[in-house]
């Protein structure tokens, strides 16, 4: 009888260790935070040439400032705390600068092309979460002028504040973002992260037992622009 209880006790200990230690092992050795969303890099930047005024269009950009946009969220995955970053290079847009003020600007992102390191997560994101077939693009449209006259011209970056309308899943909301801007040669590069509460845009963060996503996160962008 004592041997039987010893065996049963051993099984119970193993089960408890599996429940307690398993998630710790997953979080420590398997799961890991993604690299942060792309932001302006001044590596290799040059002094600005030409004036900032004119028509600009978003293009793919050059390393290390390739155009990208997406999202950052925190989730609990199989008991592990993980920061997830999804991104895509399928970004388009334009900007107008007059009298050294950004007077118009728009960025459009192809939602279905946003990806992470997990195709299953991306499938949920495209389908149930974002309904990408019905709402294929997310957009940001500038609502008011932004003064660019104080931006450095020596190959370093500066920060401006932009207000606009962010539209996700057909829901439009006013937002404000601090935007880092670099003038390098005859190019403009801008990046920022917009804090969002997902339900404000009709997005229900997944809660599926094995994964729970926070109700807030950020919409991230890095755009390189050249003259139209």
CORKA-V828994 format. One record per helix or strand of 2 or more residues. SS is the DSSP state (2 for helix, 1 for strand). FROM is the first residue (numbers start at 0). TO is the last residue. If there is no record, write none. Layout:
ss from to
SS FROM TO
SS FROM TO
This chain:
ss from to
2 1 29
1 53 58
1 67 76
1 79 87
1 90 97
1 100 109
2 110 112
2 118 128
1 136 141
1 145 146
1 156 167
1 170 184
1 186 196
2 197 200
1 210 226
